[in-house]
Amino acid sequence: MTLQQLRYVIEVAEKGTVSSAAKALFISQPSLTNAIRELEKELQINIFMRTNKGVVLSNDGNEFIGYARQIIEQTDLLEDRYIKYKRHKKKFCVSTQHYSFAVNAFVDVIREFGYENYDFTLRETQTYEIIRDLSQLKCQVGVLYLSNDNEKVITKLINENDLEFNELTRAKPHIFISSEHPLADKDVITFEDLKGYPYLEFEQGEYNSFHFSEELYGNMEREKTIKVRDRATLFNLAVGLDGYTVSSGIIDRELNNEKIISKPLKADDEMRIGYIVHKNISISNLAAAYIENLKKYV
């Protein structure tokens, strides 16, 4: 088993097809296929299952790739530290709930380091996916929140995957609404005030229980609910339909719709916003810089 084989497996898993991975790796498809088959033979497992659409990780492969990413990540850290003039492409990934401050911190890292060659990823994604991204070492840092409603379930998953949660800040619940919303002039909004207005929330896929909701009080019954996948769509619906979403109240007008405002919600709970990292892996200088920028913004 070689580092090159591990890099091959990771690339195929990320691309979903051998042909796409071979193109990205600048090798022939037969050479890549043979390298993976030799590794599977050595390990006596099937890393991938072949389908008519490409390849997917098997159960053994899903476990194996977590270890593979850990080895490659540590190798890259060693090269960064001791091979000063190595010019491999810098890789860095953040997996986060939909927070503008997480984007701000990401931008600052790129501006600070300014590598000539880099492959950075910012995944605004579903809550369960954030934990999986970190457990499989697809990303180095995850950003999410804990509350009284979700803490037991989310903390259990974090611990089971050898991750740790580090609190950044605590925020009282707010709502995001349009500046032209009928409730825009109120100093504090109540749940009674919100009756009849469309509730906007981020869709969580197959893990769509309130424990994984990005919004506080995701288990409340509401007359009108609209689920979305991205922040721009949510804000456009807030403006166009007088919708609302429950949030931390932290807003960046440069990144978000300028017509969106934040208003305090009369409620007792709070969001404990923080970042997650892997317990047993040293973070890179990029991850450390990102975390420092998160602290600055929140």
Secondary structure by P-SEA (a helix, b strand, c coil): ccaaaaaaaaaaaaaccaaaaaaaacccaaaaaaaaaaaaaaaccccccccccbbbbcaaaaaaaaaaaaaaaaaaaaaaccccccccbbbbbbbbcccaaaaaaaaaaaaaccccbbbbbbbbccaaaaaaaaaaccccbbbbccccccaaaaaaaaaaacbbbbbcccccbbbbbccccccccccccccccccccbbbbbbbcccccccccccccccccccbbbbbccaaaaaaaaaaccbbbbcccccccccccccbbbbbcccccccccbbbbbccccccaaaaaaaaaaaaac
